[in-house]
Amino acid sequence: MGELTHFDQQGRARMVDVSDKTETKREAIAQGEVVMRAETLALIKAGQLAKGDVLGVARVAGIMGVKQTGTLIPMCHPLLITGTDVYFRLDEEVSRVLIEARVRTTGKTGVEMEALTAVSVAALTIYDMCKAVDKDMVIQNIRLVQKTGGKSGTYRRQGEAPWPVE
């Protein structure tokens, strides 16, 4: 386990200095889910919610969230993002929307927080667009699945993998 880097020797919060780090290609992949009633998922699938295309709006919201991560998370560096994709899968067996975000950059620090923010904002958008018909939805299991690049190299959550790109 590594050391906490967002605190100085006196225990004060700080933004980590990445000046001496090498720029590398970096990617982070995060996943999460929104569990809901079967009727709500059916409305999403059919495009019949009053607020419109739930997944289309949630995709754009996730991408926008990536771009705002440095503003939302106090010690996060603002980054030049080179690519972002947000994907959804409808799991009718469990009645949930699965979310995956992939974020890329070439830089001195990783994009894990950006990928996690994309999933979180997409999930919150799904909740917002569907809450009129289902206030019992649950946003859960938001996690980093994989990251590549940087000094620490590749990380993959044990037992999980990114989705095949469609």
N, C-alpha and C positions, 0 to 999 in steps of 0.2 A: 504494500500500500504506500502511495506517495505522500508527501507532506502537503499541508494546506498552504497554498501560495498567495492567498488574498489577504494575508496578515503580515505586518512587519514584525521586527524583533520585539517591539513593545505591545504587540497584540492589536494594533490599530488596523482597520480595514485599508486596503490599498488596491490599486489597479496594477497588475503584474507588468513589469517592464519587459517587453518582447524585442527590444532594440537589437540584441545580439543573436536572436534566433534566425535560422535559415528559412527562407521561403520555400515551401514545398506545396505540391498539389494535395489538397485535403478534401475528404468527403465524410459526411456523417449521415447515418440513416437511423431514423427514429420511427417508432410505431405506437399506436394507441387505439382506443376503441370507444364507441358510444353504444351502450346497451339500451334497448328501447322495447316498447310493445310491438308485437308483430304487425299490428295495424299501422303503426307509425312507419315502420320499415316499408310496408307495402305502399304507403302514400309517397315516400321518397322515391321508391323504385318506379312508380307510375308517373311521377312528376306532378302530383295533384295537391301539393301543399300551397296554400294561399300566397305565401311569400315567394314562390317561384322555385327555380332549379337549385335545390338544397346543396347538392354536391358541387355544382359549378361555382356557386357563391363561396362555399367552404374552401374550395381549391384556391380561389383568388385571395380569400382571407388568410389562408396559411402562408401563401407567398408574401403577402403584405406583412404578416407577422415576422417572417424572416428578416425583412428589411428594417424592422423596428426593434430587433432584439437588443442592440446596443443601447437603446433608449430605455427599454423596459427592465433590463437586468443590470443593476448598478455597476458591477465590476467587469462587465462584458465589453470587449473592444468593439467599436464600430468596424465592420469589415466590408471589403469590396467582394460581394457575392458574385460568383461567375455562373452559377446555375442553381435552379431550384425546381423540383418536381414534387407534386403531391398526388398520391394515388388513393383510391378507395376500393374496398371490396364489400359487397353486401353478403352477410352471413345470415341466411334466412333460418338456418337450423337453430342458431342461438339468438336470433333477432338482434343483430348488432351491425354497425358500420365499422369496419376496420380501416384504419388510416395509416399510411406510410408516407414519410417525407424524406427526400434526399436533397442534401444541400452541398454545394461544391464551392471551393475557392482555391486560389493560389496565394498563400500568405504565410505569416509567422505564427498564427494561432488557429486553432481548430474551429469547426462549425457545429459542434455538438449542441450548444445552446440554441443555435438557430434552427436546427432540425427538431429539437424538442419543442421550441416555440411554435414552429409551423404546425406540428401535430396538435398542440394545445389550442391554438387559435382556430384551427379547422374544426376541432371537436366542440369548442364553445360556439362556433357559428352554427353547426348542426343543431346544437341544443337551442340556440336562440330562434332559429327558423322553425323548429318543431315544438317548442314549449306550449304553444296554444292548444295542441292536441295531446301532449304527453309530458307532464311535469315530472314524471317518475324516471326519466332517462338518467343514466349514470355514465359519467366520463371516467374511464379507468385505464390502468395498465400502460400509462405513457412511459416509454423507456427508450434508451439508446440501444440499438441493435448492433450497430457496427460503426467503426470509424477507421479511416485510413489516413496516412500521412503524418508528418511531424516526427520529432525525435522518438516518441514512444511507439511509433509504427502502427500496426493494425491491431484493433480490438474487435472481437466478435463475442456478443453475449452467448454464453454456453446454451446449447440446445435451440438456438434461434438463428434465423437467416433472413436476409432481405428477400423480398418477393422477386420472382423473375420479372425482368422488364418486359412489358407487353408491347 
